[in-house]
Amino acid sequence: MAECFDEMWGDAGGLRAPYRGFHDWFAEEDPKRLRAKQREAEEIFRLTGITFNVYGRAEAEERLIPFDIVPRIMSGTEWHRLSRGIEQRVRAINAFLHDIYHNQEIVKAGRIPQEMITRNDAFLPHMIGVAPPGGVYTHIVGIDLVCTGEGEFYVLEDNARTPSGVSYMLENRETMLQMFPELFSRNRVQPVQNYPANLRRSLAACAPPAAGVDPVVAVLTPGIFNSAYFEHAFLADQMGVELVEGHDLRVVDGRVAMRTTCGYKAIDVLYRRVDDEFLDPLNFNPESQLGVPGIMDVYRTGGITIANAPGTGIADDKAIYSYMPEIVEFYTGERPLLQNVPTWRCSDPDSLAYVLDNLADLVVKEVHGSGGYGMLVGPTASKKDIAAFRRKLKARPGNYIAQPTLSLSTVPIFSRMGLTPRHVDLRPYVLVSPEGIRITPGGADAGGAEEGIARGQLLSGGRHQGHMGAGGLGRCWARPRMEFSGCIACWSGPRTPRA
Amino acid sequence: MYRLLERAENTARLIETGQRIALTRLNEPDAEWRPVLQSASVLDAYLAANETVTKDAAVDWLLRSHENPSSVLCCIEQARQNARMVRTALTGDVWEAINAAYMHARETLARKVGERDLPNVLRALRQQAALVRGMTHGTMMRNEIYDFARLGTFIERADNTARILDVKYYVLLPSTLAVGSSIDNVQWESILRSLSAKGGFRMEYGSKLAPREITHFLVLDKRMPRSLAFCTSKIRDNLSYLNRGNREPGPSLRLVSQIEQQYLSHDLDQIFEFGLHEMITELLGAFSGLARQIELDYRFYE
């Protein structure tokens, strides 16, 4: 495995500045105490019920989110640079969604082929001509980033449907504050605790015209057996809004209303954690028990805000991903601040030829596949697998994209041997409303479960958008940890005034 | 959730009583477990799964069997599941208390509980339940969520007291035979113990055990927190809080007032004249009818 960039030690083995405070603290600590603390943290997690459910067993089992006591630390300057790029990208995604469901200027301008949109499974014809309240499509976005070197970040994936994981970031931070207060006194850490309040405010700002002065917000969950149920309940609780399931809701007098002990009460903004397909049995999957019959009709007449809007999945489709640099430029008129991972579209004959010649070095992904099913990781695949994949690729080239393997950065985690490097990615959470774009200075990070294949892009392998199917959080949130951003005020970043 | 929690606690108390009575009996210690199973209304299901009533099997059935949906473990698991479903209606303190009770129960009840450990296990279960109740009392808003929590508690408690009386009513009947015999004393004591009523009774009536006083205490005394009259008046209070703002009392509130008038506003002689057993049987039916009416009135299942 090639040498990769370590976020604590850099390339050359010199301690990087953001980690100085942590390093000093760690050096003074007794590993025994830290191990005891780690167990204590797990006890806290178990007691507060910070769990996710695992599917595929007779009884949905609740698992703890693995917790690591080593924070991932980023300097304020670096965070600031990243947030500008994230903001630009999120703005472009919203403009793109508005455009493709209205005039399709980007297609007319010849920047994206027509069939990429209209023949895309993630394109939702029901949304054509619909103007979502406040003009916002993606109220909550999670942008998955990977780092490959000093200041080198790539966007691995945009999550524009229902990104999850934010509750783990918040609870993690809360637990760290309880366990290691001294770490926070030594480092100045940007707070993330306002996320639920900001989320509520942001959602309320997108209320439909039918709403009153104080919009009624609710969180729609598929139910207690969903893998991310804890998060749904957590966010509803922290925002102080109702947590509802499909059977609590019905359409009453042209509004979506929830059952209460004194009759039905209209909802203005629904933060739904149910996939598009299951949202409305009258308009989409008729078998769905999770949705609300007729909600799309209410939506089209401005009776409710659905967050995120239906049909946003096209913006994080893997085939569209390769057009993101063009999309950012087209709508913002600026050069993209965040880089895409170079991507070959196999529908293009020249690219296909290149990919076929270099299969052993590339990662090939199915464009609509969510997760690691239809994918080939060249460097770790056997000759037989490569040959088999070559046939699939030749049969339906338009179904695939290819990317080079990247040498991902490592961050330290606390293991039996002390600090051990581990590959991770980073997902910051972004809120969009007419009031503006708000990025929470922190994120969840997911580590490759199997050390050997973490190199390259397998990190994105097991990730699911909606957690409706098998897989889900089990693998991908292997190691969500806190991000310290802008923590060291004295040398960089958002300068906190000193007394 | 609160109904299940109350049931778990009541069952734990019944096991404690059964164990004590069995230990203080000289012959046939296993025989005492049949009425205990009966008091918990699980005797038929128990006999369908087991041939004979033995102490070990009975305790296991009541405490941790998954075949018995009213076992302490099943009730706590279900209560915690319900708490998860209504997580946003509870304070963090209440949620953590119920989750801790669940974690603790899963751990201590993972295997059969030996006789030596039984007292400690039962004590801990009751303490955990008390912690949930305490957190509820200390941290929950006094809104309709709280009213429903209290309704669940008192409906279950009234039901529990009525069931114990239903099984043991015959030892409370006025009779010229065998009054004051030691067998009756044991029986009366077991009734009081299984309702945590021994101390309260002693305070009111001294140490003399007599069926008439015990009946009055458990049915009509409004200061005794597990008596039928007490539970019913709490149910009425909470239903009338829920009914605030309505001009007319709702169907369930009317029903509870009717129960109070029909059964609990008489004196003891009238009750015995009507028949203690008949009254208890009718009351059991009335409580379950009331629970159904509350579900209807407040759209629990729609």
Interface residues (C-beta under 8 A of the other chain):
Chain A: R46 L47 T48 G49 I224 Y229 A233 F234 A236 D237 V241 E242 L243 R259 T260 T261
Chain B: Q81 R84 M85 R87 T88 G92 W95 E96 N99 A100 M103 E144 L242 Y298 R299 E302
